[in-house]
């Protein structure tokens, strides 16, 4: 330990149960400063793995004992920032268009070698002993914000230096969907297909479903409505294509296992929207991605993760990789097609819409009308919204 740090006086602890070990961090904000201006080993060897926000903390922990405890959120970040303003060493805040500030990260120095790092995933507490870390983490439980499980929502998955993070996002545009709505929007045979598909999902531990068809024909609207209808029995995850690896890479098994424990009794459903990159037949590189996706559907990894995947594509089935559409591979597959004129008139009469003079229609064309730059600022309706 640097002699300048050793000679600092020990500040009063902010939490109880944080008895100090010899050689442990003192925990004040000055402990995170570099009085000698030395070169950081973390900057030298781990520039991409450690965010700049945490470099000062990681430098101090490098050769000292520490133990970490993670507490999952979401948290009342504003209240934490108020209560711990005297212990706040670093903070990052964004302001949205409405002028509302949102605290994204906090680094707190709690005293006696105890630090807390808060981000969108949760709070991670570092302390010289396991007992001190657990005591400090328990202090933050009172700030956990209980999500409104009654409101339809899904989770957006993103990668952070701490690992994958699932952030809850409420569905703003959702409305009750009846069997009649399904038939009007997607064809008379759709309610029966959906009933049989959901029954297969209920019985299977995992599986892959593909929804395909031209843009604007209701794939996203159907998924939004499905989230509302299955709010009691399923939890949904939106996985960006850039992070699709986390569905099949064994490195992320622990993340999915934590999600299973956190949502006991509920099915996990991951959504890959516009997943043409993973589904189309192209080259050997894409074939490996297809193989990984199928391993979730009917492989050992899928049985272990207990994860259902719904992928959407704007391409016709003839362009999808034959390995995917082979009989027995998929739990479900459905084309979201354009409605013929007779179907469009039936939908328009039920919803009070206008039917333009054309042969077939996407749902977007019926609900939103033709593109008109003169009315671009007017609110539009799509699907069940």
N, C-alpha and C positions, 0 to 999 in steps of 0.2 A: 504494500500500500504506500502511496506517496506520502512523505513525511508531512507535507502541508495539510493533508486531509486528516492524518492521525492527530494532529495538534488542535483540531477544531473542537469546540465545546459541543456536547451532546444536547440537541434541542429536546423539549418535552414531547413525549409520544402523543400522537393524535388518537390512537386506539389502544385499548387495553390488551394485555397478554402478549406484549411484544418485547420480552426480555432480550437483551442484546448479548450476542456471542462475541468473544474476542476476535478482533480482526474483521468484524462485520461492518457494513456500511452504517454511517451515522444517520443518514436519511434526511437531512435538511436540504433545502434547495441549493445551498452552497456546495453540497457534496457532489452535485451533478456538474459543477463547473470544472474546467480544466485549468488550474492556476499555472501550470508549467507550459501550457500551450503545446503539449506533446501530440504526436501523430496517433490517430485512432487505429487500433488493430482491426476494429470492425469495419472501418472505411476501407482498409487495405485488403481484407480477405473476404468480406461479405457485403459488398456495396449494393447488391441487388436484393438481398434477402432481408435486410433490416431497413425499415423506413427511417428517413432523416429525423423524424419526430422522436424516435426512440434511441438514436445513436448515443446520446449522452448517458442514458440509463444503462444500455448494454455495455458501454465502455467500463463503467464502474462495477458491473457484475461479473466482468470477464474472469477475474482471478479470485473471486470472493464467494463464499457460500451463499446460496439463495435457494428458495423453494417457491414454486408458483402454484396458485389456485385460480381457476377460471370460473366465473359466475356468468351464466347466460342471461341476456337481456330479453326484451328492451328495457331501458332505464329512463327515469325522469332526469334527463341530463341537466336541465335548467336548475333543478333543485340541488343536484350534486354540486354544480358549479357555485351556487350560492353558499351552500354549507361548507364547502372546502376551498373557498376563495383564498384563504391564507396559506393553504398547502398546495396551490396550483403552480406548477413550474412551467408547463406549456399547455397551450390550448389552440384549437383550430375551429373556427366558426364560419359557416356560410350563411348568406342572406338571400332569401328567395325573392322573386319578382314583387311579391306583396310587401317586402320589407321586413319579413319575419326572420329573426336569426335562428339558426339551427346549429347546436354544438355538435361537432363531429368527432373530436378527439380531446382527451384530457390526460395529462400526466401529473399525478399527484405525489407529493412527498409527505408521507404520513408520520415520519419520525422513527427513530431507532431502527433504521435499515429497512423500513417498509415503504414500498412504492405501489401505486395503482395506475394501470394504463386502461383507459376507457375508450372504446370505439363503438361502431355500429353493431359489432358482434357480441359485446359484453364487457365485463371488467376482468382484467388479469392482475392479480396481486402478487408481488414479489416480496419475500421476507427472508431473514436469516435462518428461520426455523419453520418446519411444517406447521407447528401449532400457531405461530404468529401469522402465517399466511392465511390459515383457515379462519382465525378470529377476525382478521381484517376483512376477508371476503364476506363473512357473515354480516358485517356492519353495512354492507351495500345491499343486502336483501330488501331492506325497507324502501329502496328506491326502484325496485322492479315494477315496471308498469304492466299491469295485466292487460293483455290484448282483448279486444271485444270479439270473442269467438262467435257471437251471434251475427256479426257482419261478414258477408263473403269477403274472402281475401286469399291471396296466394303469396308465396315466398320467392323473392328474386335471389338467386345464388350468384355470388361474386367471390373472386379470389383476393385475399388479403395476405400480407406477409405472415399473419398468424394462421393462415389456412383458409378453407372455404367458410363462407358466412352466408346465412339465410336470413334475409330481412323481410318482414311481413309488409305487404302492400295491400291496402283495402281496394276492393272493386267498386269504383264509383258508379259505373253504368251497369246496373243489373236490375232485372225485373222478373216477377214470377213467370214461369214458362209452363204452359199446359201441353197435354198431348196434342191438342188441336193446333197449338202454335208450331210444334215440331212438324206436323203433317203439312201445314200451310207453307212453311219456310223450306222444308227439305224433301218433300214428297210424301205421298200417302203411306208408303211402306216404311218410312223412317222410324216411327214410334216402335214398331215391332223389332226392327233391327237393333235399336238402342236398348230395348228391354233385354233382348237375348245377349247383347254385348256386355251389358252391365252385370248380368248373371254370370257370364264367363269370367269377368274380372273378379267378382266376389269369390269364386271358387279357386282361382289361380293365385299362387303366391307372387308371381311376377309375369310380365308379358309385354309385348310390343304391339301398339295399334297405330295404323297409318290413316290419316285423313288427307285426301288429295282432291284437287280440282282447281279451276281457274280462280284468280284473285277476286274478292268481292262476293263470293258465294256462301259465306257464313261460317267458315271454319272457326275463326276466332270468336265470333258471337256465340257459337254453340259451346265452345270451351268455357267462355265467361258464364253462360247460363248453367253449365254443368257444375262449376265451382259453387254456385249458389244452391243448387239442388242437393249436392253431396256434402254440404258444410258439416253435417253431423258425423259422417262416416269416412271422410277422406281429407288429406292435406295435400295441396298442390305446390309444385316448385317449377318456376320458370328458369330454364337453363339456357343461357346464351350459347350459340354455336361455338363461340371461342372457348367455352369452358366445357364442351361436350365430353372431353376426356374424363371428367370426374364421374361419369356414369359407368365407366368400364375399367378405370385404372384402380388396381388394388390399394394404391396409396390413400384413396378417399373412402375406404371401407369404414373407418372409424367415424367419419362424419355422418354417413348414412345410418350407422348403428346408433349414434347419439340422437338422430332425428326419430328413429324408431322408438327409442326409450322415451323421448319427449312427447310423442304423439301416440301413446299406447292405445291399441284398439282401432286405429285409423289406418287406412291404406295410404301409401305414399305414391303419388302420381307426378312424374316429371314430364314437363312439356317442352318439346323442341319445335319451335315455330320456324317455318320456312327452311326446313332441314334438307333441302335438295342436295347440298354438299355431301351429306352423309348417305343419301338414299339412291342417288343416280349412279348408273353404271358408267364408269369412266376409265380408270387405270388401276394398276396394282395398289397404288397408295390409297385410293378410295375404297378398294376392296377390303383393306385392313380395317378401315373405319366401319364398314358394313359388318364385318366379322365381330368387332367389338360390340356393336349395337345388338346383334343377334345373341351374343353371349348373355346379355341381360334378359332377353326374351325367353330363351329355353336352355341356358347354360347353368353351370354350377354357381357362377357369380350372382346370377339373377335369383336363384333360390336362397342364397345367403342374404342378399340385400333386401329382398321382398319389396321390389320397386317396379311399378308399372311405368312405362314410357309411352307417351302419345306424341307422335311426330307428324307435322303437317308439311305438305308439298303442294306447289302450284302446278306441278307437271302431271301429265296423264300417266296412268299405271304402266303403259307400254315402255316408258322411259326409266322406270325404277329398276334397280338391280334385281336380276332373276333370283338371286339367293334370298332376297327379302320376301318376294311374293310367292315363293314356293309353298305349295299346300302344307298346312300344319305349322308353319313358322310363326304366323301372326295370330294374336288374340282377337284382333278385329281389323277390318279395312272397310272404308266407306268413301265413295265419291260424292263430293259436294258439287253438284252440277248446276248449270244455268236452268232456270225454269222455262218451260214452254209457255206460249201465250195463254193457253187455257188455265194453267196453274197460276200464272201471274194475275189473271183477272180474278181468280178465286181469292188469292191473297189480298189483292187491292180492295175488293169489296169488303173483306173482313176487317181491314186496317184503315180504310178510308184513304187509300193511295190513288195516284193517277198512273194509268198504264200508257206509256208512249207507244207510238206506232212502230213496232218492230217485232221480230219473230220470236226471240227468246231474250231472257233477262237474268242478270245477276241480282242478288238481293240488294247490293249497294245501289244499283240503278233504280230499283223500285222505291227503296226507302229514302234515298237522297235525291233522286231525280238526276237529269243530265247535268254535266258540268256547265256551270254558268259563272263566268268571272264577275258578272255584275252583282252576284249575290254571294261572293266568296266569304264575306264576313258573317253571314247568317248561320246560326247553329244548325247542324244536320243530325239526322238520326240514322243509325246503322243497326241492322239486326234487331235484337230485343231491347236495345237501349231506349 
